[in-house]
């Protein structure tokens, strides 16, 4: 078996993603992290796009990869 066949979870997934939340809970401090990333011009989010959040309490930044709509 080749190395590529043994890592099927590494396959690229494309398609639409759900719009990211305006805020999330910061894992480090429990504060509120607000979305920094502006929506695409066509307002269609795609799986694999990265969105950024910044916590208003501890100022940590969180980069989240958007999952496909079905997940």
VMD Tcl script that builds the backbone (N, CA, C; Angstrom):
set m [mol new atoms 213]
animate dup $m
set s [atomselect $m all]
$s set {name element resname resid chain x y z} {
  {N N UNK 1 A 0.851 -1.168 0.000}
  {CA C UNK 1 A 0.000 0.000 0.000}
  {C C UNK 1 A 0.900 1.237 0.000}
  {N N UNK 2 A 0.604 2.194 -0.863}
  {CA C UNK 2 A 1.412 3.405 -0.925}
  {C C UNK 2 A 1.043 4.329 0.231}
  {N N UNK 3 A 1.889 5.292 0.482}
  {CA C UNK 3 A 1.666 6.250 1.559}
  {C C UNK 3 A 0.376 7.033 1.348}
  {N N UNK 4 A 0.048 7.372 0.105}
  {CA C UNK 4 A -1.171 8.123 -0.189}
  {C C UNK 4 A -2.421 7.327 0.145}
  {N N UNK 5 A -2.393 6.023 -0.078}
  {CA C UNK 5 A -3.563 5.192 0.185}
  {C C UNK 5 A -3.808 5.003 1.678}
  {N N UNK 6 A -2.779 5.096 2.490}
  {CA C UNK 6 A -2.928 4.867 3.921}
  {C C UNK 6 A -3.464 6.083 4.663}
  {N N UNK 7 A -3.547 7.232 4.001}
  {CA C UNK 7 A -4.013 8.455 4.655}
  {C C UNK 7 A -5.221 9.027 3.921}
  {N N UNK 8 A -6.284 8.271 3.835}
  {CA C UNK 8 A -7.456 8.730 3.105}
  {C C UNK 8 A -8.100 9.944 3.755}
  {N N UNK 9 A -7.938 10.143 5.067}
  {CA C UNK 9 A -8.527 11.297 5.733}
  {C C UNK 9 A -7.844 12.598 5.328}
  {N N UNK 10 A -6.685 12.514 4.662}
  {CA C UNK 10 A -5.967 13.694 4.210}
  {C C UNK 10 A -6.488 14.211 2.868}
  {N N UNK 11 A -7.484 13.546 2.285}
  {CA C UNK 11 A -8.001 13.949 0.981}
  {C C UNK 11 A -8.633 15.328 1.065}
  {N N UNK 12 A -8.491 16.106 -0.017}
  {CA C UNK 12 A -9.095 17.428 -0.100}
  {C C UNK 12 A -10.597 17.292 -0.312}
  {N N UNK 13 A -11.363 18.050 0.441}
  {CA C UNK 13 A -12.816 18.063 0.309}
  {C C UNK 13 A -13.214 19.451 -0.165}
  {N N UNK 14 A -14.038 19.508 -1.209}
  {CA C UNK 14 A -14.475 20.803 -1.714}
  {C C UNK 14 A -15.982 20.925 -1.570}
  {N N UNK 15 A -16.473 22.090 -1.863}
  {CA C UNK 15 A -17.905 22.345 -1.780}
  {C C UNK 15 A -18.190 23.471 -0.806}
  {N N UNK 16 A -19.460 23.717 -0.616}
  {CA C UNK 16 A -19.884 24.797 0.270}
  {C C UNK 16 A -19.688 24.438 1.734}
  {N N UNK 17 A -19.507 25.485 2.518}
  {CA C UNK 17 A -19.419 25.339 3.967}
  {C C UNK 17 A -20.477 26.237 4.600}
  {N N UNK 18 A -20.877 25.908 5.819}
  {CA C UNK 18 A -21.783 26.789 6.548}
  {C C UNK 18 A -21.051 28.087 6.855}
  {N N UNK 19 A -21.794 29.180 6.911}
  {CA C UNK 19 A -21.191 30.457 7.280}
  {C C UNK 19 A -20.663 30.358 8.707}
  {N N UNK 20 A -19.490 30.921 8.965}
  {CA C UNK 20 A -18.939 30.847 10.316}
  {C C UNK 20 A -19.756 31.683 11.302}
  {N N UNK 21 A -19.722 31.295 12.559}
  {CA C UNK 21 A -20.401 32.050 13.616}
  {C C UNK 21 A -19.734 33.409 13.779}
  {N N UNK 22 A -20.497 34.396 14.203}
  {CA C UNK 22 A -19.940 35.726 14.458}
  {C C UNK 22 A -18.989 35.711 15.649}
  {N N UNK 23 A -19.185 34.757 16.560}
  {CA C UNK 23 A -18.298 34.640 17.716}
  {C C UNK 23 A -18.225 33.187 18.159}
  {N N UNK 24 A -17.132 32.861 18.853}
  {CA C UNK 24 A -16.933 31.535 19.425}
  {C C UNK 24 A -16.405 31.714 20.847}
  {N N UNK 25 A -16.392 30.633 21.621}
  {CA C UNK 25 A -15.825 30.665 22.962}
  {C C UNK 25 A -14.323 30.391 22.865}
  {N N UNK 26 A -13.523 31.244 23.478}
  {CA C UNK 26 A -12.070 31.070 23.485}
  {C C UNK 26 A -11.715 29.854 24.333}
  {N N UNK 27 A -10.945 28.953 23.768}
  {CA C UNK 27 A -10.551 27.730 24.463}
  {C C UNK 27 A -9.604 28.043 25.622}
  {N N UNK 28 A -8.798 29.079 25.487}
  {CA C UNK 28 A -7.812 29.395 26.521}
  {C C UNK 28 A -8.416 30.045 27.763}
  {N N UNK 29 A -9.306 31.032 27.576}
  {CA C UNK 29 A -9.781 31.788 28.738}
  {C C UNK 29 A -11.288 31.750 28.948}
  {N N UNK 30 A -12.040 31.226 27.986}
  {CA C UNK 30 A -13.494 31.183 28.113}
  {C C UNK 30 A -14.184 32.467 27.694}
  {N N UNK 31 A -13.412 33.443 27.221}
  {CA C UNK 31 A -13.983 34.701 26.754}
  {C C UNK 31 A -14.614 34.543 25.379}
  {N N UNK 32 A -15.047 35.653 24.812}
  {CA C UNK 32 A -15.682 35.643 23.500}
  {C C UNK 32 A -14.678 36.058 22.436}
  {N N UNK 33 A -14.517 35.202 21.433}
  {CA C UNK 33 A -13.647 35.505 20.294}
  {C C UNK 33 A -14.535 35.889 19.116}
  {N N UNK 34 A -14.260 37.046 18.531}
  {CA C UNK 34 A -15.090 37.584 17.452}
  {C C UNK 34 A -14.451 37.335 16.091}
  {N N UNK 35 A -15.299 37.110 15.102}
  {CA C UNK 35 A -14.860 36.841 13.733}
  {C C UNK 35 A -14.139 38.055 13.158}
  {N N UNK 36 A -12.945 37.846 12.624}
  {CA C UNK 36 A -12.169 38.898 11.969}
  {C C UNK 36 A -12.324 38.866 10.452}
  {N N UNK 37 A -12.551 37.687 9.903}
  {CA C UNK 37 A -12.576 37.475 8.459}
  {C C UNK 37 A -13.870 38.013 7.856}
  {N N UNK 38 A -13.722 38.804 6.803}
  {CA C UNK 38 A -14.892 39.320 6.087}
  {C C UNK 38 A -15.444 38.238 5.167}
  {N N UNK 39 A -16.755 38.237 4.929}
  {CA C UNK 39 A -17.328 37.234 4.027}
  {C C UNK 39 A -16.856 37.455 2.590}
  {N N UNK 40 A -16.839 36.380 1.795}
  {CA C UNK 40 A -16.488 36.527 0.378}
  {C C UNK 40 A -17.492 37.458 -0.319}
  {N N UNK 41 A -17.071 38.065 -1.415}
  {CA C UNK 41 A -17.956 38.981 -2.146}
  {C C UNK 41 A -19.257 38.316 -2.554}
  {N N UNK 42 A -19.194 37.039 -2.945}
  {CA C UNK 42 A -20.411 36.332 -3.352}
  {C C UNK 42 A -21.153 35.729 -2.152}
  {N N UNK 43 A -20.606 35.936 -0.953}
  {CA C UNK 43 A -21.183 35.458 0.306}
  {C C UNK 43 A -21.322 33.939 0.373}
  {N N UNK 44 A -20.522 33.229 -0.421}
  {CA C UNK 44 A -20.518 31.763 -0.391}
  {C C UNK 44 A -19.207 31.313 0.243}
  {N N UNK 45 A -19.319 30.691 1.404}
  {CA C UNK 45 A -18.152 30.147 2.097}
  {C C UNK 45 A -17.878 28.758 1.548}
  {N N UNK 46 A -16.603 28.428 1.368}
  {CA C UNK 46 A -16.216 27.131 0.823}
  {C C UNK 46 A -15.458 26.307 1.857}
  {N N UNK 47 A -15.665 25.002 1.792}
  {CA C UNK 47 A -14.942 24.083 2.675}
  {C C UNK 47 A -13.446 24.263 2.453}
  {N N UNK 48 A -12.693 24.285 3.528}
  {CA C UNK 48 A -11.253 24.454 3.449}
  {C C UNK 48 A -10.787 25.885 3.623}
  {N N UNK 49 A -11.708 26.857 3.510}
  {CA C UNK 49 A -11.318 28.243 3.754}
  {C C UNK 49 A -10.998 28.416 5.236}
  {N N UNK 50 A -10.087 29.328 5.525}
  {CA C UNK 50 A -9.688 29.590 6.904}
  {C C UNK 50 A -10.280 30.927 7.341}
  {N N UNK 51 A -10.916 30.929 8.511}
  {CA C UNK 51 A -11.436 32.164 9.094}
  {C C UNK 51 A -10.708 32.414 10.408}
  {N N UNK 52 A -10.553 33.677 10.759}
  {CA C UNK 52 A -9.813 34.051 11.963}
  {C C UNK 52 A -10.739 34.698 12.983}
  {N N UNK 53 A -10.465 34.398 14.240}
  {CA C UNK 53 A -11.184 34.987 15.369}
  {C C UNK 53 A -10.162 35.595 16.319}
  {N N UNK 54 A -10.562 36.661 17.044}
  {CA C UNK 54 A -9.708 37.253 18.073}
  {C C UNK 54 A -10.523 37.346 19.358}
  {N N UNK 55 A -9.934 36.845 20.451}
  {CA C UNK 55 A -10.595 36.889 21.748}
  {C C UNK 55 A -10.524 38.309 22.308}
  {N N UNK 56 A -11.664 38.832 22.743}
  {CA C UNK 56 A -11.689 40.187 23.289}
  {C C UNK 56 A -11.126 40.244 24.707}
  {N N UNK 57 A -10.965 39.098 25.366}
  {CA C UNK 57 A -10.426 39.089 26.727}
  {C C UNK 57 A -8.913 38.868 26.745}
  {N N UNK 58 A -8.442 37.736 26.220}
  {CA C UNK 58 A -7.006 37.415 26.285}
  {C C UNK 58 A -6.255 37.797 25.010}
  {N N UNK 59 A -6.987 38.208 23.971}
  {CA C UNK 59 A -6.424 38.662 22.692}
  {C C UNK 59 A -5.809 37.544 21.857}
  {N N UNK 60 A -6.015 36.286 22.237}
  {CA C UNK 60 A -5.523 35.174 21.416}
  {C C UNK 60 A -6.250 35.169 20.076}
  {N N UNK 61 A -5.557 34.691 19.057}
  {CA C UNK 61 A -6.153 34.554 17.724}
  {C C UNK 61 A -6.376 33.076 17.461}
  {N N UNK 62 A -7.519 32.778 16.850}
  {CA C UNK 62 A -7.875 31.403 16.491}
  {C C UNK 62 A -8.163 31.345 15.007}
  {N N UNK 63 A -7.485 30.452 14.292}
  {CA C UNK 63 A -7.721 30.220 12.868}
  {C C UNK 63 A -8.458 28.896 12.741}
  {N N UNK 64 A -9.625 28.936 12.114}
  {CA C UNK 64 A -10.498 27.770 11.989}
  {C C UNK 64 A -10.673 27.433 10.513}
  {N N UNK 65 A -10.522 26.160 10.159}
  {CA C UNK 65 A -10.757 25.688 8.796}
  {C C UNK 65 A -12.221 25.281 8.696}
  {N N UNK 66 A -12.931 25.843 7.715}
  {CA C UNK 66 A -14.350 25.539 7.550}
  {C C UNK 66 A -14.551 24.132 6.993}
  {N N UNK 67 A -15.480 23.415 7.589}
  {CA C UNK 67 A -15.821 22.055 7.164}
  {C C UNK 67 A -16.957 22.112 6.142}
  {N N UNK 68 A -17.123 21.067 5.353}
  {CA C UNK 68 A -18.251 21.018 4.417}
  {C C UNK 68 A -19.586 21.106 5.155}
  {N N UNK 69 A -20.623 21.588 4.479}
  {CA C UNK 69 A -21.948 21.752 5.080}
  {C C UNK 69 A -22.464 20.486 5.747}
  {N N UNK 70 A -22.175 19.341 5.186}
  {CA C UNK 70 A -22.749 18.087 5.681}
  {C C UNK 70 A -22.118 17.593 6.969}
  {N N UNK 71 A -20.999 18.160 7.401}
  {CA C UNK 71 A -20.320 17.656 8.609}
  {C C UNK 71 A -20.727 18.406 9.843}
}
mol reanalyze $m
mol bondsrecalc $m
mol representation Tube
mol addrep $m
